[in-house]
């Protein structure tokens, strides 16, 4: 099992990234806007995650506590979606169908970034992908080109790592 967490600023393309990964790479997506009770640091326990049998993509993750908790798991990695402010502004106004000014958007974006400690969350990201294009086709192409970094192999736990070494050594013995 692999769990990909997704984070980024307002309008960066987090939902589009998640939808593409879900459809193209057969992940199960959990969107925080629809499942806020599931994606809370208190309710997303390791026991729940370890019973899941599918690869997951979850986000947007806007809780530093939750990200820190998930980062402790060898099967989790965090992807940060980066995008130019003009692209983010256009994406946000189109998605929400509002007539927000650029100044108001920047204020809203900064407020959200401060409240969820975006700078600290971003520093925990395993990989960043750029979405500074206005074309979905180009963003999808960028995702495909970075598939290896996005779907990185599962990192074994220390216990599993040493068990694998012991097993390999056992195969080499002569007596």
Secondary structure, DSSP 8 states (H G I E B T S, - for coil): --EEEEEESTTSSHHHHHHHHHHHHT-EEEETTT-TTTTSTTT--HHHHHH--S-EEEE----HHHHHHHHTSTTEEEEEEE--HHHHHHHHHHHHT----HHHHHHHHHHHHHHTTHHHHHHT-SEEEE---S-HHHHHHHHHHTHHHHT------HHHHHHHHHHHHHHH---
